[in-house]
Amino acid sequence: MPAPPPSESARAFFAFHLKRHREGKGWSQPALGAKIHISGSMVSGIELCTRRPTSKISQKLDEVFGLDQFFEALYPRVIEETGLPAGFPEFTDAEADASMMRLYENFVITGLFQTEDYARAVLRAGQQPEKLERLVAARMERQEVLRRDEPIVITALLDASVLRRSFGGREVMRAQLEHLLALSELPCIHLHVVPEEAELCPEGSFTILCSPGEPDTVYAEMAGGRGRLIDDDGYVAELGILYELIRSKALNAEDSQAAIRKALEEL
């Protein structure tokens, strides 16, 4: 698969010069990956424009190549092209660096667990076709954290209503629920359904990101796909308590799988 020409986009320009600088140093993709603490396949993906660089990767590339804010300065242009809402790129960067995630979702199946067709149906409203496909591609790229050598550990609390709120029609929902069941079998994913009779009203979805040696951060979602990455200790602690309250009302793993199977049967 050839990389697109550098004149096509900021992302292609980034990819072209990454490859140029890497080959100029005589480094293989795995060798460069080892220097900036990512996999060789990630380097390959960035060079082919199938993977999006992060802010942290951009900074490290400048360091290893001895450049003065070249890749780091390009990174905001790459983000602008994705059409992602304000605040979300910072979250996806933090998500890529996290080792553990605790999330609560009360309206749709969370993005990391979405199939491509379901994601397209969720994101479609009000979007032009070209921007829609960029948003879907960005959402699919995020799911790499589930496939890396040391995948992120996720404890997900999903409100029961997301299993029955239809996006894309019966077949799309069937495939999505089957995918959700398959994900629930992975050792890195702990999925719990919050029953409708739990009598909880958290008022919004949120994600708590954890990394060894770093303070926890929270991404709080807002209307219009926007959100804020927050590191205020008091607010993070407050949402940590709320998360545990919700978790105490959630079904265990086995009963949660049974709830998903029941929703499948009722389609």
C-alpha positions as CSV (number, residue, x, y, z in Angstrom):
1,M,0.0,0.0,0.0
2,P,1.7,3.2,-1.1
3,A,1.6,6.4,1.0
4,P,-0.4,9.3,-0.4
5,P,1.7,12.2,-1.9
6,P,2.8,14.8,0.7
7,S,0.8,17.5,-1.1
8,E,-2.5,15.7,-0.4
9,S,-2.8,16.7,3.3
10,A,-1.0,17.7,6.4
11,R,-1.1,14.1,7.5
12,A,0.5,12.9,4.3
13,F,3.1,15.7,4.7
14,F,3.9,14.5,8.2
15,A,4.2,10.9,6.9
16,F,6.5,11.8,4.0
17,H,8.9,13.7,6.2
18,L,8.8,11.1,8.9
19,K,10.0,8.5,6.4
20,R,12.5,10.9,4.9
21,H,14.1,11.6,8.3
22,R,14.0,7.9,9.4
23,E,15.7,6.7,6.2
24,G,18.2,9.5,6.4
25,K,19.3,8.1,9.8
26,G,19.4,4.6,8.4
27,W,16.8,3.4,11.0
28,S,14.3,0.7,10.3
29,Q,10.7,1.2,11.5
30,P,11.1,-1.0,14.5
31,A,14.4,0.8,15.4
32,L,12.7,4.2,15.3
33,G,9.8,2.7,17.3
34,A,12.1,1.5,20.0
35,K,13.7,5.0,20.3
36,I,10.3,6.7,20.9
37,H,8.6,3.8,22.7
38,I,6.1,2.7,20.1
39,S,5.9,-0.4,17.9
40,G,7.4,-0.6,14.5
41,S,3.9,-1.3,13.1
42,M,2.8,2.0,14.6
43,V,5.6,3.8,12.8
44,S,4.6,2.0,9.6
45,G,1.0,3.0,10.0
46,I,1.9,6.7,10.5
47,E,4.1,6.6,7.4
48,L,1.2,5.0,5.4
49,C,-1.3,7.4,6.8
50,T,-3.4,4.5,8.3
51,R,-2.5,5.6,11.8
52,R,-2.7,9.1,13.4
53,P,0.3,10.4,15.3
54,T,-0.2,11.7,18.8
55,S,1.1,14.9,20.3
56,K,3.5,12.9,22.4
57,I,4.8,11.0,19.4
58,S,5.3,14.2,17.5
59,Q,7.4,15.7,20.4
60,K,9.5,12.5,20.6
61,L,10.2,12.5,16.8
62,D,11.5,16.1,17.1
63,E,13.8,14.9,19.9
64,V,15.3,11.9,18.2
65,F,15.8,13.7,14.9
66,G,17.1,16.8,16.6
67,L,14.4,19.1,15.1
68,D,13.0,22.3,16.5
69,Q,9.2,21.8,16.7
70,F,8.8,20.4,13.2
71,F,6.6,17.4,13.8
72,E,5.1,19.0,16.9
73,A,4.2,22.1,14.9
74,L,2.6,19.9,12.2
75,Y,0.5,18.0,14.7
76,P,-2.3,20.7,15.2
77,R,-2.8,20.8,11.4
78,V,-3.2,17.0,11.3
79,I,-5.8,17.3,14.0
80,E,-7.7,20.0,12.2
81,E,-8.1,17.8,9.2
82,T,-9.8,15.0,11.2
83,G,-12.7,17.3,12.1
84,L,-12.7,16.0,15.7
85,P,-14.5,18.3,18.1
86,A,-12.6,20.6,20.5
87,G,-11.1,18.8,23.4
88,F,-11.3,15.4,21.9
89,P,-7.8,15.1,20.4
90,E,-6.3,15.8,23.8
91,F,-8.4,13.0,25.2
92,T,-7.4,10.4,22.5
93,D,-3.7,11.2,23.1
94,A,-4.2,10.6,26.9
95,E,-6.2,7.5,26.1
96,A,-3.3,6.1,24.0
97,D,-0.9,6.6,26.9
98,A,-3.2,5.2,29.6
99,S,-2.8,1.7,31.0
100,M,-6.2,1.6,32.6
101,M,-9.6,3.2,31.9
102,R,-12.8,3.3,33.9
103,L,-15.8,4.6,31.9
104,Y,-19.5,5.2,32.3
105,E,-21.7,5.5,29.1
106,N,-25.4,6.3,29.3
107,F,-26.5,7.0,25.8
108,V,-24.6,4.9,23.2
109,I,-22.2,2.0,23.3
110,T,-18.8,3.5,24.0
111,G,-16.7,4.5,21.0
112,L,-13.9,1.9,21.7
113,F,-16.5,-0.9,21.5
114,Q,-18.3,0.3,18.4
115,T,-18.3,-1.5,15.0
116,E,-17.7,0.7,12.0
117,D,-21.3,0.6,10.8
118,Y,-22.7,1.4,14.2
119,A,-20.1,4.3,14.6
120,R,-21.2,5.6,11.2
121,A,-24.8,5.6,12.2
122,V,-24.1,7.3,15.5
123,L,-22.0,10.0,13.9
124,R,-24.0,10.6,10.7
125,A,-26.5,13.3,11.9
126,G,-25.7,16.6,10.4
127,Q,-22.4,15.6,8.9
128,Q,-21.2,15.9,5.3
129,P,-20.2,12.5,3.8
130,E,-16.4,13.3,3.6
131,K,-16.3,14.6,7.2
132,L,-18.3,11.7,8.4
133,E,-15.8,9.2,7.0
134,R,-13.0,11.1,8.7
135,L,-14.8,10.9,12.0
136,V,-15.5,7.2,11.6
137,A,-11.8,6.5,10.6
138,A,-10.6,8.4,13.7
139,R,-12.9,6.3,15.9
140,M,-11.7,3.1,14.4
141,E,-8.1,4.2,14.9
142,R,-8.7,4.7,18.6
143,Q,-9.5,1.0,19.0
144,E,-5.8,0.2,18.5
145,V,-5.4,0.5,22.3
146,L,-7.3,-2.8,22.5
147,R,-4.9,-4.6,20.1
148,R,-1.5,-3.5,21.2
149,D,1.0,-5.9,22.9
150,E,-0.1,-4.6,26.3
151,P,-3.7,-3.5,25.7
152,I,-5.4,-1.0,27.9
153,V,-7.4,-2.5,30.7
154,I,-11.0,-1.2,30.6
155,T,-13.8,-1.4,33.1
156,A,-16.9,-0.2,31.3
157,L,-20.3,0.5,32.9
158,L,-22.9,0.7,30.2
159,D,-26.5,1.9,30.9
160,A,-28.9,-0.9,29.9
161,S,-30.7,1.6,27.5
162,V,-27.7,1.6,25.1
163,L,-28.5,-2.1,24.3
164,R,-31.9,-1.2,22.9
165,R,-31.4,2.3,21.5
166,S,-31.1,1.5,17.8
167,F,-28.6,3.0,15.4
168,G,-28.4,1.9,11.8
169,G,-31.2,-0.6,11.9
170,R,-31.6,-4.2,13.0
171,E,-28.7,-5.8,11.3
172,V,-26.3,-3.1,12.4
173,M,-27.5,-3.4,16.0
174,R,-27.2,-7.2,15.8
175,A,-23.6,-7.0,14.6
176,Q,-22.8,-4.4,17.3
177,L,-24.3,-6.5,20.1
178,E,-22.4,-9.6,18.9
179,H,-19.2,-7.6,18.8
180,L,-19.9,-6.3,22.4
181,L,-20.3,-9.9,23.6
182,A,-17.0,-10.9,21.9
183,L,-15.2,-8.0,23.5
184,S,-16.6,-8.9,26.9
185,E,-14.7,-12.2,26.7
186,L,-11.3,-10.4,26.4
187,P,-9.2,-10.5,29.6
188,C,-8.5,-6.8,29.3
189,I,-12.2,-5.8,29.2
190,H,-14.5,-5.9,32.2
191,L,-18.0,-5.0,31.0
192,H,-21.0,-4.4,33.3
193,V,-24.5,-3.3,32.4
194,V,-26.2,-0.9,34.7
195,P,-29.9,-2.0,34.9
196,E,-32.7,0.5,34.4
197,E,-34.0,-0.1,37.9
198,A,-30.7,1.2,39.4
199,E,-32.3,4.6,40.0
200,L,-29.2,6.5,39.2
201,C,-28.9,9.7,37.3
202,P,-25.2,10.6,36.7
203,E,-26.3,13.2,34.1
204,G,-23.5,12.5,31.6
205,S,-20.9,10.1,30.4
206,F,-17.3,10.3,31.7
207,T,-14.0,8.4,31.5
208,I,-11.3,8.1,34.2
209,L,-7.8,7.5,32.7
210,C,-5.0,5.9,34.8
211,S,-1.3,5.6,34.1
212,P,1.4,4.3,36.5
213,G,3.2,7.1,38.3
214,E,0.8,9.7,37.0
215,P,-2.3,11.4,38.6
216,D,-5.6,10.2,37.2
217,T,-7.4,12.4,34.7
218,V,-11.1,12.6,33.6
219,Y,-12.7,13.2,30.3
220,A,-16.2,14.6,30.8
221,E,-18.4,14.6,27.7
222,M,-20.7,17.4,26.6
223,A,-23.3,18.0,24.0
224,G,-22.2,18.2,20.3
225,G,-19.4,15.6,20.8
226,R,-17.3,18.1,22.7
227,G,-15.7,17.4,26.1
228,R,-13.0,18.4,28.5
229,L,-9.9,16.6,29.8
230,I,-9.7,17.6,33.5
231,D,-6.9,17.0,35.9
232,D,-8.3,18.8,38.9
233,D,-7.7,16.5,41.9
234,G,-11.0,17.3,43.6
235,Y,-13.1,16.8,40.5
236,V,-11.3,13.6,39.6
237,A,-11.9,12.3,43.1
238,E,-15.6,13.3,43.0
239,L,-16.1,11.3,39.7
240,G,-14.1,8.4,41.1
241,I,-16.6,8.2,44.0
242,L,-19.6,8.5,41.5
243,Y,-18.1,5.8,39.4
244,E,-17.9,3.4,42.3
245,L,-21.5,4.2,43.2
246,I,-22.6,3.3,39.7
247,R,-20.5,0.2,39.7
248,S,-22.1,-1.0,42.9
249,K,-25.5,-0.9,41.2
250,A,-24.2,-2.7,38.0
251,L,-24.7,-6.3,37.1
252,N,-21.8,-8.7,37.4
253,A,-20.0,-9.9,34.3
254,E,-22.1,-13.0,33.7
255,D,-25.4,-11.3,34.2
256,S,-24.2,-8.4,31.9
257,Q,-23.5,-10.9,29.1
258,A,-27.0,-12.4,29.7
259,A,-28.5,-8.9,29.4
260,I,-26.7,-8.4,26.0
261,R,-27.9,-11.8,24.8
262,K,-31.5,-10.9,25.8
263,A,-31.2,-7.6,23.8
264,L,-30.0,-9.7,20.8
265,E,-32.9,-12.0,21.1
266,E,-35.4,-9.1,21.2
267,L,-34.1,-7.5,18.0
